[in-house]
Amino acid sequence: MIERMNSEYDRVDVRGAVGFVLIAYIPAWLLTLPLWLSGQGLNSTWYPPLLIAMMFMPSVAALVTSRWISPGRRVLREIGITHPRGLRGWWKHGLLGWFGAPLAMMLTLVVGWALTVYDAHWLDFTDLPGQLQFALTDQTPDSSITSLLLLLVNVFVFGWLNVVPAAGEELGWRGYLNRALLPLGQPGAFLVTGVLWGLWHAPLLLLGYNYPAVPSVAAFLLMIVFCVLVGTLLGWLRLASGSVWPAAIAHGFLNAAAILPQVFNAPGEPVSNVSVGLLGWTGWIVLGLLILLLIALQKLPVRFPAREADEPGLSRGVPRFHHR
């Protein structure tokens, strides 16, 4: 049994949730204006810094909402920045996020390869990311092993750099909103948070982000499905650990592992995010199976100490979800 997450709300705090969404959306969307006005879109030199700035808007929204719109008594604890037991309270889940995210991506590639939608060349590192391209030739002994080691370092070590901007998102979506929506029940909280998270990417999706080869409506649907599925797993990490940091770590290493489909793909062949990787339907199979595994192991929904009495929910027809 884990410690119950404190909650000030018997019902969904509509003012806080709406305030959070507006602050998370509007500044983030405005940050994409230079990409549109320049006419260069995702090819603009401004794209990387603007994307990073955009990723911090949900955390800004969480802090502003918790401080001024719907003030809480222990803001840092409620968002999951601090934990009653410090690092000892969440390090195991953090470790799971660190190694589990890249392994989930690799499993997805294996599934895609088995289903013949991914042409994997497992020991061909021709498309190793540019920053890792060293003077490796066919005559160099163990060049494949060296390339593999460099790849592992890039993902599992330098991947920590991705945790910083990922935390900018997770402090908002999982730290604040996921918890604020718990009166809907964990499934409802995961679903609504995932949909809102997916739609938050709208300006980038319209520019061809993640799904450039499909119509915009299809890109929206694909992104929402992905965000709901992966958001459920990130939400589980947040609730099960009582901290937002395992979710931030997992998110960061999911981003770090995004290079893997291109690395192991047949040289010169394009990779379709619609079918390959965690963004694609083969990834949804893996994410869905991981969710089912948590359910089978009785880890999801997260169980908290039972409350003494039933509590009202968002309305008379939406009772608060109980953890028994």
Residue pairs with C-beta under 8 A, 6 or more apart in sequence:
1 303
1 304
1 305
2 240
2 242
2 302
2 303
2 304
3 84
3 89
3 242
3 304
4 304
4 305
4 323
5 179
5 182
5 239
5 242
5 304
6 74
6 77
6 78
7 179
7 182
8 72
8 73
8 78
9 180
9 182
9 183
10 183
10 311
10 312
10 313
10 320
11 183
11 312
11 313
11 314
11 320
12 180
12 181
12 183
12 184
12 313
12 314
13 70
13 180
15 69
15 70
16 65
16 66
16 69
16 70
16 180
17 177
17 180
17 181
19 61
19 64
19 65
19 69
19 70
20 61
20 62
20 65
20 69
20 172
20 176
20 177
20 180
21 61
21 177
21 196
22 61
23 57
23 60
23 61
23 64
23 65
24 57
24 58
24 60
24 61
24 172
24 200
25 200
27 57
27 60
28 54
28 57
28 58
28 200
29 202
29 203
31 50
31 53
31 54
31 57
32 50
32 54
32 203
32 204
32 207
34 44
34 46
34 50
35 41
35 42
35 44
35 46
35 47
35 50
35 203
35 207
36 203
36 207
38 44
38 46
41 47
41 207
41 208
42 204
42 207
42 208
42 209
51 204
52 165
52 168
55 165
55 166
55 168
55 169
56 165
56 168
56 169
57 168
57 172
58 168
58 169
58 170
58 171
58 172
58 173
58 176
58 177
58 200
59 167
59 168
59 169
59 170
59 171
59 172
59 175
60 172
61 172
61 176
62 79
62 171
62 172
62 175
62 176
62 177
63 75
63 79
63 171
65 176
66 72
66 75
66 78
66 79
66 176
67 75
72 78
76 82
77 83
77 84
78 176
78 179
79 171
79 175
79 176
79 179
79 244
80 171
80 174
80 175
80 179
80 238
80 242
80 243
80 244
80 245
81 171
81 175
81 243
81 244
83 89
83 90
83 241
83 242
83 243
84 242
89 241
89 242
89 243
90 241
90 242
90 243
90 245
90 246
92 241
93 237
93 240
93 241
93 243
93 246
94 241
94 243
94 245
94 246
94 249
96 237
96 246
96 250
97 237
97 246
97 247
97 248
97 249
97 250
97 251
97 253
98 156
98 249
98 250
98 253
99 156
99 253
100 250
101 249
101 250
101 251
101 252
101 253
101 254
101 256
101 257
102 155
102 156
102 159
102 253
102 256
102 257
102 260
104 254
104 257
104 278
104 286
104 287
104 290
105 254
105 257
105 258
105 260
105 261
105 277
105 278
105 283
106 257
106 260
107 286
108 276
108 277
108 278
108 280
108 282
108 283
108 285
108 286
109 118
109 120
109 260
109 261
109 264
109 276
109 277
110 120
111 282
111 285
111 286
112 118
112 120
112 275
112 276
112 277
112 280
112 282
113 119
113 120
115 282
117 275
117 276
117 282
118 261
118 265
118 271
118 275
118 276
118 282
119 265
119 266
119 269
120 264
120 265
120 266
121 264
121 265
121 266
121 267
122 264
123 144
123 148
124 264
124 266
124 267
125 136
125 144
125 147
125 148
125 151
125 263
126 267
127 262
127 263
127 265
127 267
128 147
128 150
128 151
128 263
129 154
129 259
129 262
129 263
131 154
132 147
132 150
132 151
132 154
134 146
134 150
136 143
136 146
136 147
137 143
140 146
151 263
154 256
154 259
155 253
155 256
155 257
155 259
155 260
156 253
156 256
158 256
159 252
159 253
159 255
159 256
159 257
160 252
161 252
162 252
162 253
162 255
162 256
163 248
163 249
163 251
163 252
163 253
164 252
165 252
166 248
166 249
166 251
166 252
166 254
166 255
167 244
167 245
167 248
167 251
167 252
169 197
169 251
170 234
170 238
170 244
170 247
170 248
170 251
171 244
171 248
173 193
173 196
173 197
173 231
173 234
174 193
174 231
174 234
174 235
174 237
174 238
174 244
174 247
175 238
175 244
175 247
177 193
177 196
178 189
178 190
178 193
178 231
178 235
178 238
178 239
179 189
179 238
181 188
181 189
181 192
181 193
182 189
182 320
182 321
183 311
183 313
183 314
183 318
183 320
183 321
184 192
184 313
184 314
184 318
184 321
185 301
185 320
185 321
186 235
186 239
186 300
186 301
186 302
186 321
187 301
188 318
188 321
189 235
190 228
190 231
190 232
190 235
191 228
193 231
193 235
194 224
194 227
194 228
194 229
194 230
194 231
194 232
195 224
195 227
195 228
197 227
197 231
198 220
198 223
198 224
198 225
198 226
198 227
198 228
199 220
199 224
201 209
201 210
201 223
201 227
202 220
204 210
205 211
205 216
205 219
205 220
205 223
206 216
210 219
210 222
210 223
210 273
210 279
211 218
211 219
211 222
211 223
211 273
211 274
211 279
213 272
213 274
214 222
214 274
222 273
222 274
222 279
223 279
225 284
226 278
226 279
226 283
226 284
226 287
229 284
229 287
229 288
229 291
230 254
230 278
230 287
232 287
232 291
232 300
233 250
233 287
233 290
233 291
233 294
234 247
234 250
234 251
235 247
236 294
236 299
236 300
236 302
237 246
237 247
237 250
238 244
238 246
238 247
239 302
240 299
240 302
254 278
258 277
260 277
261 271
261 276
261 277
262 271
265 271
265 276
271 277
272 280
273 279
273 280
274 280
274 281
275 281
275 282
276 282
276 283
277 283
278 286
278 287
291 300
294 300
301 321
301 323
302 323
303 323
303 324
304 323
305 323
306 322
306 323
306 324
307 322
307 323
310 319
310 320
310 322
311 319
311 320
312 319
312 320
313 319
313 320
313 321
